[in-house]
Amino acid sequence: MTPSPRRNRVTPYNTIESDPARGTLIGNRGILHDANGAMGPRRWTHPHWIACRLTFKDYRRPIARPGAWTELFFLDEAVAFAAGHRPCAFCRRADYNRFVALWRQVHGIAAVHAGAIDKALHAARLEGRPPRQRTFRSRAGDLPTGTFLCLPDRPAEAWVRHGDRLLRWTHAGYDKSLPLDPTTPVDVLTPAPIVAIFRAGYVSELHGSAGSI
């Protein structure tokens, strides 16, 4: 019998689900699984949420190794950003440097370290007790490409802006496209500080399926 896929796929709603589809980035929030590799109730153990390359040099990681950080997977960079993860400074140094440079530009500061960015992102991605994803309202047309949102008449679906279109997310890729109505009020899933980075010029990578619908 084929084993069930592990519960390690992250959605734009910042939930962690089980799905057989393969992502294009891997993420770290600390140790979330138990000694048997099963996901526990925790959704993070530290505020330093990063998104890494699936492959880097000759590094190899057993999945859900006891005592090691839990491997989380995202369809693409836009999903990782919607869940509140920033680029890794080790395996994605160029992306991290670009992100930090735009962070300094947006906030008008000369220097910033990863810990300060992570603290700001942690406050922007979660709210309430028990913690849940923090969202904010906007018009769809005011959001930059790469931003995830929820349409008022489709509350169970996550859509990403891609130019003048909206693309519907699934774990396996984007499967539907709608024309962008710039006046539509939406709930924004991507944290506000990351949306500001997009406005400043960071172009988030989308899964290859985005170009085929």
Contacts in CASP RR format, 6 or more apart in sequence:
PFRMAT RR
TARGET T0000
AUTHOR 0000-0000-0000
METHOD contacts of the structure
MODEL  1
MTPSPRRNRVTPYNTIESDPARGTLIGNRGILHDANGAMGPRRWTHPHWI
ACRLTFKDYRRPIARPGAWTELFFLDEAVAFAAGHRPCAFCRRADYNRFV
ALWRQVHGIAAVHAGAIDKALHAARLEGRPPRQRTFRSRAGDLPTGTFLC
LPDRPAEAWVRHGDRLLRWTHAGYDKSLPLDPTTPVDVLTPAPIVAIFRA
GYVSELHGSAGSI
4 18 0 8 1.000
5 18 0 8 1.000
5 19 0 8 1.000
5 20 0 8 1.000
6 18 0 8 1.000
6 37 0 8 1.000
6 39 0 8 1.000
6 63 0 8 1.000
6 64 0 8 1.000
7 16 0 8 1.000
7 17 0 8 1.000
7 18 0 8 1.000
7 38 0 8 1.000
7 39 0 8 1.000
8 16 0 8 1.000
8 18 0 8 1.000
8 39 0 8 1.000
8 63 0 8 1.000
8 64 0 8 1.000
8 70 0 8 1.000
8 71 0 8 1.000
8 72 0 8 1.000
8 73 0 8 1.000
9 16 0 8 1.000
9 17 0 8 1.000
9 18 0 8 1.000
9 19 0 8 1.000
9 21 0 8 1.000
9 23 0 8 1.000
9 72 0 8 1.000
9 73 0 8 1.000
9 74 0 8 1.000
9 171 0 8 1.000
10 16 0 8 1.000
10 17 0 8 1.000
10 27 0 8 1.000
10 72 0 8 1.000
10 73 0 8 1.000
10 74 0 8 1.000
10 79 0 8 1.000
10 80 0 8 1.000
10 83 0 8 1.000
11 17 0 8 1.000
11 79 0 8 1.000
11 83 0 8 1.000
11 158 0 8 1.000
11 169 0 8 1.000
11 171 0 8 1.000
12 78 0 8 1.000
12 79 0 8 1.000
12 82 0 8 1.000
12 83 0 8 1.000
12 148 0 8 1.000
12 158 0 8 1.000
12 160 0 8 1.000
12 169 0 8 1.000
12 189 0 8 1.000
12 190 0 8 1.000
13 133 0 8 1.000
13 158 0 8 1.000
13 189 0 8 1.000
14 43 0 8 1.000
14 82 0 8 1.000
14 83 0 8 1.000
14 84 0 8 1.000
14 125 0 8 1.000
14 133 0 8 1.000
14 189 0 8 1.000
16 32 0 8 1.000
16 39 0 8 1.000
16 43 0 8 1.000
16 72 0 8 1.000
17 171 0 8 1.000
19 171 0 8 1.000
19 172 0 8 1.000
21 75 0 8 1.000
21 170 0 8 1.000
21 171 0 8 1.000
21 172 0 8 1.000
21 173 0 8 1.000
22 73 0 8 1.000
23 54 0 8 1.000
23 73 0 8 1.000
23 74 0 8 1.000
23 75 0 8 1.000
23 76 0 8 1.000
24 54 0 8 1.000
24 74 0 8 1.000
24 75 0 8 1.000
24 76 0 8 1.000
24 77 0 8 1.000
24 205 0 8 1.000
24 207 0 8 1.000
25 51 0 8 1.000
25 52 0 8 1.000
25 53 0 8 1.000
25 54 0 8 1.000
25 73 0 8 1.000
25 74 0 8 1.000
25 76 0 8 1.000
25 77 0 8 1.000
25 80 0 8 1.000
26 51 0 8 1.000
26 52 0 8 1.000
26 53 0 8 1.000
26 54 0 8 1.000
26 71 0 8 1.000
26 72 0 8 1.000
26 73 0 8 1.000
26 74 0 8 1.000
27 49 0 8 1.000
27 50 0 8 1.000
27 51 0 8 1.000
27 52 0 8 1.000
27 71 0 8 1.000
27 72 0 8 1.000
27 73 0 8 1.000
27 74 0 8 1.000
27 80 0 8 1.000
27 85 0 8 1.000
28 48 0 8 1.000
28 49 0 8 1.000
28 50 0 8 1.000
28 52 0 8 1.000
28 69 0 8 1.000
28 70 0 8 1.000
28 71 0 8 1.000
28 72 0 8 1.000
28 88 0 8 1.000
29 43 0 8 1.000
29 44 0 8 1.000
29 45 0 8 1.000
29 46 0 8 1.000
29 48 0 8 1.000
29 49 0 8 1.000
29 69 0 8 1.000
29 70 0 8 1.000
29 72 0 8 1.000
30 44 0 8 1.000
30 45 0 8 1.000
30 46 0 8 1.000
30 69 0 8 1.000
30 70 0 8 1.000
31 45 0 8 1.000
31 67 0 8 1.000
31 68 0 8 1.000
31 69 0 8 1.000
31 70 0 8 1.000
32 39 0 8 1.000
32 40 0 8 1.000
32 42 0 8 1.000
32 43 0 8 1.000
32 44 0 8 1.000
32 45 0 8 1.000
32 70 0 8 1.000
32 72 0 8 1.000
33 39 0 8 1.000
33 40 0 8 1.000
33 64 0 8 1.000
33 70 0 8 1.000
34 40 0 8 1.000
35 66 0 8 1.000
35 67 0 8 1.000
37 64 0 8 1.000
37 66 0 8 1.000
39 70 0 8 1.000
43 131 0 8 1.000
47 115 0 8 1.000
47 118 0 8 1.000
47 119 0 8 1.000
47 121 0 8 1.000
47 122 0 8 1.000
48 114 0 8 1.000
48 115 0 8 1.000
48 118 0 8 1.000
49 83 0 8 1.000
49 84 0 8 1.000
49 85 0 8 1.000
49 86 0 8 1.000
49 118 0 8 1.000
49 121 0 8 1.000
49 122 0 8 1.000
49 125 0 8 1.000
50 85 0 8 1.000
50 86 0 8 1.000
50 87 0 8 1.000
50 88 0 8 1.000
50 89 0 8 1.000
51 74 0 8 1.000
51 77 0 8 1.000
51 80 0 8 1.000
51 81 0 8 1.000
51 85 0 8 1.000
51 86 0 8 1.000
51 87 0 8 1.000
51 88 0 8 1.000
51 92 0 8 1.000
52 88 0 8 1.000
52 90 0 8 1.000
52 91 0 8 1.000
52 92 0 8 1.000
53 88 0 8 1.000
53 91 0 8 1.000
53 92 0 8 1.000
56 90 0 8 1.000
56 91 0 8 1.000
61 68 0 8 1.000
61 71 0 8 1.000
63 71 0 8 1.000
64 70 0 8 1.000
64 71 0 8 1.000
74 80 0 8 1.000
74 83 0 8 1.000
74 85 0 8 1.000
75 169 0 8 1.000
75 170 0 8 1.000
75 171 0 8 1.000
75 172 0 8 1.000
75 173 0 8 1.000
75 207 0 8 1.000
76 204 0 8 1.000
76 205 0 8 1.000
76 206 0 8 1.000
76 207 0 8 1.000
76 208 0 8 1.000
77 204 0 8 1.000
77 205 0 8 1.000
77 206 0 8 1.000
78 146 0 8 1.000
78 147 0 8 1.000
78 148 0 8 1.000
78 160 0 8 1.000
78 190 0 8 1.000
78 204 0 8 1.000
78 205 0 8 1.000
78 206 0 8 1.000
79 148 0 8 1.000
79 169 0 8 1.000
81 146 0 8 1.000
81 148 0 8 1.000
81 190 0 8 1.000
81 191 0 8 1.000
81 194 0 8 1.000
81 204 0 8 1.000
82 147 0 8 1.000
82 148 0 8 1.000
82 158 0 8 1.000
82 160 0 8 1.000
82 189 0 8 1.000
82 190 0 8 1.000
82 191 0 8 1.000
83 125 0 8 1.000
84 121 0 8 1.000
84 124 0 8 1.000
84 125 0 8 1.000
84 190 0 8 1.000
84 191 0 8 1.000
84 194 0 8 1.000
86 96 0 8 1.000
86 99 0 8 1.000
86 114 0 8 1.000
86 117 0 8 1.000
86 118 0 8 1.000
86 121 0 8 1.000
86 194 0 8 1.000
87 95 0 8 1.000
87 96 0 8 1.000
87 98 0 8 1.000
87 99 0 8 1.000
88 96 0 8 1.000
89 96 0 8 1.000
89 114 0 8 1.000
98 202 0 8 1.000
99 197 0 8 1.000
99 202 0 8 1.000
100 112 0 8 1.000
100 114 0 8 1.000
100 117 0 8 1.000
102 197 0 8 1.000
102 200 0 8 1.000
102 201 0 8 1.000
102 202 0 8 1.000
103 112 0 8 1.000
103 117 0 8 1.000
103 193 0 8 1.000
103 197 0 8 1.000
104 110 0 8 1.000
104 111 0 8 1.000
104 112 0 8 1.000
105 200 0 8 1.000
106 193 0 8 1.000
106 196 0 8 1.000
106 197 0 8 1.000
106 199 0 8 1.000
106 200 0 8 1.000
120 193 0 8 1.000
121 191 0 8 1.000
121 193 0 8 1.000
121 194 0 8 1.000
124 134 0 8 1.000
124 191 0 8 1.000
124 192 0 8 1.000
124 193 0 8 1.000
124 194 0 8 1.000
125 133 0 8 1.000
125 134 0 8 1.000
125 191 0 8 1.000
126 132 0 8 1.000
126 133 0 8 1.000
126 134 0 8 1.000
127 133 0 8 1.000
127 134 0 8 1.000
133 189 0 8 1.000
134 191 0 8 1.000
135 150 0 8 1.000
135 187 0 8 1.000
135 188 0 8 1.000
135 189 0 8 1.000
136 187 0 8 1.000
136 188 0 8 1.000
136 192 0 8 1.000
137 185 0 8 1.000
137 186 0 8 1.000
137 187 0 8 1.000
137 188 0 8 1.000
138 149 0 8 1.000
138 185 0 8 1.000
138 186 0 8 1.000
138 188 0 8 1.000
139 182 0 8 1.000
139 183 0 8 1.000
139 184 0 8 1.000
139 185 0 8 1.000
139 186 0 8 1.000
140 149 0 8 1.000
140 161 0 8 1.000
140 166 0 8 1.000
140 180 0 8 1.000
140 181 0 8 1.000
140 182 0 8 1.000
140 183 0 8 1.000
140 184 0 8 1.000
140 185 0 8 1.000
140 186 0 8 1.000
141 161 0 8 1.000
141 180 0 8 1.000
141 182 0 8 1.000
141 183 0 8 1.000
141 184 0 8 1.000
142 182 0 8 1.000
143 149 0 8 1.000
143 161 0 8 1.000
143 186 0 8 1.000
143 188 0 8 1.000
143 195 0 8 1.000
144 161 0 8 1.000
144 195 0 8 1.000
144 198 0 8 1.000
144 199 0 8 1.000
144 201 0 8 1.000
145 161 0 8 1.000
145 162 0 8 1.000
145 163 0 8 1.000
145 198 0 8 1.000
145 203 0 8 1.000
145 204 0 8 1.000
146 160 0 8 1.000
146 161 0 8 1.000
146 162 0 8 1.000
146 190 0 8 1.000
146 198 0 8 1.000
146 204 0 8 1.000
146 206 0 8 1.000
147 160 0 8 1.000
147 161 0 8 1.000
147 188 0 8 1.000
147 189 0 8 1.000
147 190 0 8 1.000
147 195 0 8 1.000
147 198 0 8 1.000
148 158 0 8 1.000
148 159 0 8 1.000
148 160 0 8 1.000
148 169 0 8 1.000
148 188 0 8 1.000
148 189 0 8 1.000
148 190 0 8 1.000
149 158 0 8 1.000
149 159 0 8 1.000
149 160 0 8 1.000
149 161 0 8 1.000
149 166 0 8 1.000
149 186 0 8 1.000
149 187 0 8 1.000
149 188 0 8 1.000
149 189 0 8 1.000
149 190 0 8 1.000
150 157 0 8 1.000
150 158 0 8 1.000
150 159 0 8 1.000
150 186 0 8 1.000
150 187 0 8 1.000
150 189 0 8 1.000
151 157 0 8 1.000
151 159 0 8 1.000
151 166 0 8 1.000
151 184 0 8 1.000
151 186 0 8 1.000
152 184 0 8 1.000
152 185 0 8 1.000
152 186 0 8 1.000
152 187 0 8 1.000
157 168 0 8 1.000
157 169 0 8 1.000
158 168 0 8 1.000
158 169 0 8 1.000
158 189 0 8 1.000
159 166 0 8 1.000
159 167 0 8 1.000
159 168 0 8 1.000
159 169 0 8 1.000
159 178 0 8 1.000
160 166 0 8 1.000
160 167 0 8 1.000
160 169 0 8 1.000
160 174 0 8 1.000
160 206 0 8 1.000
160 210 0 8 1.000
161 180 0 8 1.000
162 206 0 8 1.000
162 210 0 8 1.000
163 180 0 8 1.000
164 179 0 8 1.000
164 180 0 8 1.000
165 177 0 8 1.000
165 178 0 8 1.000
165 179 0 8 1.000
165 180 0 8 1.000
166 177 0 8 1.000
166 178 0 8 1.000
166 179 0 8 1.000
166 180 0 8 1.000
167 174 0 8 1.000
167 176 0 8 1.000
167 177 0 8 1.000
167 206 0 8 1.000
167 210 0 8 1.000
167 213 0 8 1.000
168 174 0 8 1.000
168 175 0 8 1.000
168 176 0 8 1.000
168 177 0 8 1.000
168 178 0 8 1.000
172 209 0 8 1.000
173 207 0 8 1.000
173 208 0 8 1.000
173 209 0 8 1.000
174 206 0 8 1.000
174 207 0 8 1.000
174 209 0 8 1.000
174 210 0 8 1.000
174 213 0 8 1.000
175 209 0 8 1.000
175 213 0 8 1.000
176 213 0 8 1.000
177 213 0 8 1.000
188 195 0 8 1.000
190 198 0 8 1.000
198 204 0 8 1.000
END
